[in-house]
Amino acid sequence: MQLVAFGFGAGLSPWAPGTLATACSLPLAWLVMGWPLAWGAALVGSLILCGIPICGIATRRLGVHDHPGIVLDEIAAMLLLALTLPKNVVWLAGAFVLFRLFDILKPWPIREMDHRLGGGVGIMLDDLMAAVYAMACLQGIRYLLAIA
């Protein structure tokens, strides 16, 4: 369980484990971008549903809420974000930057979710919300580019 929660080792990085895990998820995100939506949604949904108890167990074993090494939430969130974008390296790079920005800054209500919800639900939900914020920005950019 710990191995999966720690992103198969990415979470062990002494420097920015969340950013490293997100970067390591980019090849899988690229792959998911080309899948039919139903397949991608099934993968991401399964990862989220399995990730909640995995992250919850890891946090209990470590005795620290949302330990920096638990990075399965970053991986799931990046894949969710990838589902909503055209398959293009520029969009993927933008998704990476915006997701990391929102995950690090944790604007309202992300920070409250992280602190108020315990266990695996809180760990997963704050990163999924950061992905939704990034998704909203990227979809807004897509809209503006389409009307320009």
PABA-759604 format. One record per residue: residue number from 0; residue in three letters; z, y, x of N, C-alpha, C in turn. Coordinates in steps of 0.02 Angstrom, whole numbers, padded with zeros to 5 digits. Each point is the difference from the previous one (the first is absolute). Layout:
REM residues N
REC pos code    n.w    n.v    n.u   ca.w   ca.v   ca.u    c.w    c.v    c.u
REC NUM  Ala      Z      Y      X      Z      Y      X      Z      Y      X
...
END
This chain:
REM residues 148
REC pos code    n.w    n.v    n.u   ca.w   ca.v   ca.u    c.w    c.v    c.u
REC   0  Met  00000 -00060  00041  00000  00060 -00041  00000  00063  00043
REC   1  Gln  00043  00001  00052  00004  00059  00043 -00067  00014  00033
REC   2  Leu -00034 -00053  00020 -00065  00008  00034 -00050  00036 -00046
REC   3  Val -00001 -00019 -00063 -00046  00031 -00048  00023  00072 -00014
REC   4  Ala  00064  00010 -00011  00026  00068 -00014 -00014  00047  00059
REC   5  Phe  00001 -00027  00060 -00013  00040  00060 -00074  00002  00018
REC   6  Gly -00043 -00016 -00048 -00072  00006  00010 -00025 -00043  00058
REC   7  Phe  00027 -00060  00006 -00020 -00047  00053  00007  00031  00069
REC   8  Gly  00051  00042  00008  00016  00028  00066 -00013  00075  00006
REC   9  Ala -00042  00028 -00043 -00015  00072  00005  00063  00042 -00009
REC  10  Gly  00046 -00023 -00041  00062  00036 -00012  00048  00000  00059
REC  11  Leu -00014 -00040  00050  00043 -00003  00059 -00015  00055  00051
REC  12  Ser -00051  00039 -00013 -00019  00054  00045  00058  00050  00006
REC  13  Pro  00017  00020  00062  00053  00049  00007 -00023  00071 -00019
REC  14  Trp -00066  00009 -00005 -00027  00065 -00017 -00039 -00004 -00065
REC  15  Ala  00020  00035 -00050 -00035  00007 -00064 -00024 -00067 -00029
REC  16  Pro  00047 -00045 -00016 -00022 -00066 -00026 -00040  00005 -00065
REC  17  Gly  00017  00047 -00044 -00038  00008 -00062 -00072  00021  00012
REC  18  Thr -00009  00045  00047 -00067  00023  00017 -00040 -00056  00033
REC  19  Leu  00033 -00037  00045 -00035 -00056  00032 -00019 -00053 -00051
REC  20  Ala  00045 -00016 -00046 -00016 -00050 -00051 -00057  00023 -00044
REC  21  Thr  00000  00064 -00018 -00055  00027 -00041 -00065 -00005  00038
REC  22  Ala  00001  00017  00065 -00061 -00006  00041 -00023 -00072  00005
REC  23  Cys  00048 -00046  00007 -00018 -00071  00004 -00030 -00026 -00065
REC  24  Ser  00017  00033 -00056 -00026 -00022 -00065 -00071  00026 -00013
REC  25  Leu -00025  00046  00042 -00065  00030 -00013 -00058 -00050 -00002
REC  26  Pro -00003 -00051  00044 -00055 -00048 -00007  00001 -00037 -00067
REC  27  Leu  00059 -00018 -00024  00005 -00033 -00065 -00017  00049 -00055
REC  28  Ala  00021  00063  00007 -00017  00050 -00050 -00076  00010 -00003
REC  29  Trp -00032  00000  00058 -00073  00007  00003 -00033 -00059 -00038
REC  30  Leu  00026 -00059  00010 -00027 -00059 -00034  00009  00006 -00075
REC  31  Val  00060  00021 -00021  00016  00006 -00072 -00044  00053 -00034
REC  32  Met -00019  00051  00038 -00042  00053 -00029 -00067 -00027 -00025
REC  33  Gly -00023 -00054  00027 -00064 -00028 -00020  00006 -00054 -00054
REC  34  Trp  00060 -00019 -00018  00010 -00052 -00050 -00009  00027 -00071
REC  35  Pro -00015 -00045 -00047  00003  00021 -00070  00072  00022 -00016
REC  36  Leu  00007  00050 -00043  00065  00028 -00015  00051 -00053 -00023
REC  37  Ala -00022 -00047 -00041  00046 -00051 -00025  00029 -00042  00057
REC  38  Trp -00040 -00017  00050  00024 -00040  00057  00051  00040  00040
REC  39  Gly -00018  00063  00014  00045  00043  00039  00065  00012 -00037
REC  40  Ala -00005  00012 -00065  00060  00012 -00039  00045 -00062 -00002
REC  41  Ala -00031 -00058 -00002  00039 -00063  00001  00037 -00008  00066
REC  42  Leu -00035  00015  00055  00032 -00005  00066  00057  00050  00006
REC  43  Val -00014  00063 -00016  00051  00052  00008  00058 -00012 -00048
REC  44  Gly -00015 -00018 -00062  00054 -00016 -00048  00044 -00057  00023
REC  45  Ser -00031 -00052  00027  00039 -00056  00027  00042  00021  00059
REC  46  Leu -00028  00040  00043  00037  00024  00059  00060  00042 -00021
REC  47  Ile -00009  00042 -00050  00055  00041 -00025  00053 -00044 -00032
REC  48  Leu -00021 -00045 -00044  00048 -00042 -00035  00039 -00046  00047
REC  49  Cys -00034 -00026  00051  00034 -00041  00050  00040  00043  00049
REC  50  Gly -00025  00060  00012  00032  00045  00048  00068  00026 -00023
REC  51  Ile  00009  00008 -00064  00064  00026 -00026  00057 -00047  00021
REC  52  Pro -00002 -00065 -00017  00056 -00042  00023  00002 -00010  00075
REC  53  Ile -00058 -00002  00033  00000 -00008  00073  00035  00059  00034
REC  54  Cys -00016  00060 -00021  00032  00060  00029  00073  00003 -00019
REC  55  Gly  00016 -00021 -00061  00070  00000 -00022  00042 -00049  00041
REC  56  Ile -00026 -00059  00012  00036 -00049  00041  00008  00026  00071
REC  57  Ala -00053  00029  00028  00003  00026  00068  00052  00055  00006
REC  58  Thr  00002  00045 -00048  00048  00055  00003  00072 -00025 -00006
REC  59  Arg  00011 -00051 -00041  00067 -00029 -00006  00020 -00035  00065
REC  60  Arg -00046 -00037  00030  00016 -00034  00063  00014  00049  00056
REC  61  Leu -00037  00056  00001  00010  00050  00053  00059  00045 -00014
REC  62  Gly  00020  00005 -00064  00056  00043 -00018 -00017  00074  00003
REC  63  Val -00064  00017 -00003 -00023  00069  00003 -00053  00010 -00054
REC  64  His  00011  00050 -00043 -00051  00014 -00052 -00062  00029  00033
REC  65  Asp -00056 -00029 -00015 -00066  00022  00025 -00001  00009  00076
REC  66  His  00019 -00052  00034 -00002 -00002  00073 -00070  00019  00023
REC  67  Pro -00007  00041  00053 -00066  00022  00022 -00047 -00058  00018
REC  68  Gly  00028 -00057  00019 -00042 -00057  00018 -00031 -00035 -00060
REC  69  Ile  00026  00011 -00060 -00029 -00030 -00060 -00062  00041 -00018
REC  70  Val -00058 -00030  00011 -00063  00037 -00008 -00049 -00032 -00049
REC  71  Leu  00021 -00052 -00033 -00044 -00032 -00050 -00018  00050 -00054
REC  72  Asp  00045  00046 -00015 -00014  00052 -00051 -00056  00046  00021
REC  73  Glu -00004  00018  00064 -00055  00042  00025 -00067 -00037 -00006
REC  74  Ile  00001 -00064  00015 -00061 -00040 -00003 -00025 -00005 -00072
REC  75  Ala  00045 -00015 -00046 -00019 -00006 -00071 -00026  00067 -00027
REC  76  Ala  00033  00054  00019 -00020  00066 -00025 -00069  00020  00027
REC  77  Met -00013 -00014  00063 -00065  00017  00029 -00056 -00040 -00034
REC  78  Leu  00013 -00063 -00015 -00050 -00041 -00035 -00012  00025 -00071
REC  79  Leu  00054  00022 -00033 -00008  00028 -00067 -00044  00062  00003
REC  80  Leu  00012  00042  00047 -00039  00061  00009 -00073 -00016  00015
REC  81  Ala -00012 -00050  00040 -00069 -00020  00019 -00040 -00022 -00061
REC  82  Leu  00033 -00027 -00050 -00035 -00023 -00060 -00036  00056 -00037
REC  83  Thr  00023  00061  00010 -00025  00056 -00041 -00054  00040  00035
REC  84  Leu -00020 -00021  00060 -00046  00041  00040 -00067 -00033  00012
REC  85  Pro -00051  00041  00010 -00065 -00029  00021  00007 -00029  00070
REC  86  Lys -00039 -00050  00015  00004 -00033  00066 -00035  00045  00051
REC  87  Asn  00041  00040  00033 -00024  00049  00048  00058  00014  00048
REC  88  Val -00014  00000  00064  00052  00009  00050  00034  00068 -00005
REC  89  Val -00036  00051 -00022  00030  00067 -00008  00053 -00001 -00055
REC  90  Trp -00016 -00033 -00056  00049 -00005 -00055  00060 -00041  00022
REC  91  Leu -00011 -00053  00037  00055 -00042  00024  00045  00039  00048
REC  92  Ala -00030  00039  00044  00039  00042  00047  00040  00052 -00039
REC  93  Gly -00031  00030 -00050  00036  00049 -00041  00058 -00032 -00037
REC  94  Ala -00011 -00060 -00025  00052 -00037 -00035  00059 -00013  00047
REC  95  Phe -00015 -00021  00061  00051 -00014  00050  00042  00063  00012
REC  96  Val -00033  00055  00014  00036  00062  00017  00042  00024 -00058
REC  97  Leu -00030  00003 -00060  00037  00025 -00058  00058 -00046 -00020
REC  98  Phe -00012 -00066  00003  00054 -00046 -00017  00058  00009  00049
REC  99  Arg -00014  00003  00065  00054  00007  00048  00037  00067 -00010
REC 100  Leu -00038  00053 -00015  00030  00065 -00013  00049 -00003 -00058
REC 101  Phe -00022 -00028 -00056  00044 -00004 -00059  00057 -00049  00011
REC 102  Asp -00012 -00054  00037  00053 -00048  00012  00054  00030  00045
REC 103  Ile -00020  00040  00048  00049  00031  00046  00037  00058 -00034
REC 104  Leu -00037  00044 -00034  00031  00059 -00032  00040 -00018 -00062
REC 105  Lys -00021 -00052 -00036  00032 -00022 -00061  00014  00057 -00049
REC 106  Pro -00053  00033 -00025  00011  00054 -00049  00028 -00029 -00065
REC 107  Trp  00027  00045 -00042  00028 -00020 -00064 -00052 -00036 -00041
REC 108  Pro  00016 -00054 -00033  00064 -00035 -00007  00006 -00060  00048
REC 109  Ile -00042 -00003  00050  00000 -00058  00045  00068 -00009  00033
REC 110  Arg  00029  00053  00027  00064 -00005  00035  00055 -00024 -00047
REC 111  Glu  00000  00024 -00062  00050 -00021 -00049 -00007 -00074 -00016
REC 112  Met -00062 -00023 -00006 -00011 -00072 -00014  00027 -00042  00057
REC 113  Asp -00013  00022  00061  00023 -00037  00058  00075 -00005  00002
REC 114  His  00036  00054 -00019  00072  00001  00004  00034 -00032 -00061
REC 115  Arg -00030  00008 -00058  00033 -00023 -00062 -00013 -00073 -00017
REC 116  Leu -00058 -00025  00019 -00016 -00069 -00015  00016 -00043  00061
REC 117  Gly  00037 -00051 -00011  00020 -00042  00055 -00047 -00059  00012
REC 118  Gly  00012 -00033  00054 -00035 -00062  00015 -00074  00007  00008
REC 119  Gly -00035 -00055 -00014 -00072 -00003  00010 -00039  00046 -00045
REC 120  Val  00026  00013 -00060 -00036  00045 -00047 -00004  00070  00030
REC 121  Gly  00056  00026  00024  00001  00067  00030 -00043  00004  00062
REC 122  Ile  00003 -00052  00041 -00039 -00002  00062 -00074  00003 -00016
REC 123  Met -00022 -00041 -00047 -00072 -00002 -00017 -00022  00062 -00038
REC 124  Leu  00041  00022 -00047 -00022  00053 -00045 -00011  00066  00035
REC 125  Asp  00041  00017  00050 -00010  00066  00032 -00066  00001  00037
REC 126  Asp -00020 -00055  00031 -00064 -00001  00035 -00058 -00002 -00049
REC 127  Leu  00008 -00036 -00055 -00053 -00002 -00050 -00010  00070 -00030
REC 128  Met  00054  00037 -00010 -00007  00069 -00025 -00034  00045  00052
REC 129  Ala  00015 -00010  00064 -00035  00039  00052 -00075 -00016 -00003
REC 130  Ala -00017 -00063 -00013 -00071 -00019 -00006 -00031  00033 -00061
REC 131  Val  00037  00005 -00054 -00026  00032 -00061 -00012  00075  00013
REC 132  Tyr  00044  00033  00037 -00010  00070  00017 -00063  00008  00043
REC 133  Ala -00008 -00043  00050 -00059  00002  00042 -00063 -00013 -00042
REC 134  Met  00006 -00048 -00046 -00056 -00018 -00044 -00021  00061 -00042
REC 135  Ala  00049  00036 -00027 -00015  00058 -00041 -00036  00053  00041
REC 136  Cys  00022  00011  00061 -00033  00049  00044 -00072 -00021  00015
REC 137  Leu -00009 -00063  00017 -00066 -00024  00018 -00048  00000 -00060
REC 138  Gln  00026 -00017 -00059 -00042  00002 -00059 -00018  00072 -00018
REC 139  Gly  00046  00046  00011 -00015  00070 -00010 -00055  00024  00047
REC 140  Ile  00003 -00021  00062 -00052  00017  00048 -00067 -00029 -00021
REC 141  Arg  00001 -00063 -00022 -00063 -00032 -00024 -00029  00039 -00058
REC 142  Tyr  00043  00022 -00046 -00024  00038 -00058 -00031  00066  00023
REC 143  Leu  00034  00035  00044 -00025  00064  00024 -00066 -00008  00037
REC 144  Leu -00007 -00053  00039 -00062 -00012  00036 -00057 -00017 -00048
REC 145  Ala  00016 -00032 -00055 -00051 -00018 -00049 -00027  00060 -00038
REC 146  Ile  00043  00050 -00010 -00023  00059 -00038 -00027  00055  00045
REC 147  Ala  00010 -00008  00064 -00023  00053  00047 -00075 -00003  00011
END
